[in-house]
Amino acid sequence: MPLLEVKHLKKVYTTRFGGNPVQALSNVSFSVEQGEFVAIMGESGSGKTTLLNIIAAFDKPTDGEVLLNGKSIHSIKESEIAAFRREHLGFVFQDFNLLDTFSIQDNIFLPLVLAGNSFEEMNRELIPIARKLGINDILMKFPYEVSGGQKQRAAIARALITRPQIILADEPTGALDSHSTEGLLKLFSEINNAGQTILMVTHSIKSACHASRVLFIKDGELFHQLYRGSLSYAEMYQRITDTLTMIATGGERFE
């Protein structure tokens, strides 16, 4: 059974004042296996972020469902959804979402604090993660005292510390310089090689080249998908570029 199943997702937005409805997603279906690293690409307005928000249970679909380990995410009670996210999902955002009044350590601890863990339990989880991510020396600093790359590593540590079944990343390299981007992508590959499942929305071809599979969304539908397989970085880069060109110039939807 796949870890994540997205089945016939449809999302239509309507305005309070009766304006024309906007269909953000239309019959999107795919699955993600345990240990996969999947990237989602598409033009602005294609529905990528809407799709990620529904998978994260931040939004609800108009039709269709999302299943994690066979359980429908959107059948979970509102009073239980925050705990479900903490226990099963890890999040990495473009703007880091760190609290400036908290130290880096306290930012990382936050989901475990909300879950009621003791300091000893939290510290036990943090030590190996901080060592792996190379952030031991900044744990007592505040977000405004560290670089963008260090902030994103802290955000990844916060996502990993709950041992999530899947990490959802929304443009994780969008606010980083080229050097920090390269470091983050290498880190994502290492985390994935260790068994962590990752689903990442990105505009970056360079970022998508690190994924084992790339899904392309066009006008709210699954347009095409690429498997990396034995392709070299250069070959994968060219395949992604060709697909994005096809999307931009008009092409048939993937079946």
BELPE-V425897 format. One record per helix or strand. SS is the DSSP state (H for helix, E for strand). FROM is the first residue (numbers start at 1). LEN is the number of residues. Records with the same first field share a line. If there is no record, write none. Layout:
BEGIN
SS: FROM-LEN ; FROM-LEN
END
This chain:
BEGIN
E: 4-10 ; 22-11 ; 37-5 ; 63-6 ; 71-2 ; 89-5 ; 103-1 ; 142-1 ; 166-5 ; 197-5 ; 213-6 ; 221-7
H: 48-8 ; 73-3 ; 78-11 ; 104-11 ; 119-15 ; 136-3 ; 143-3 ; 148-13 ; 178-16 ; 205-4 ; 233-17
END
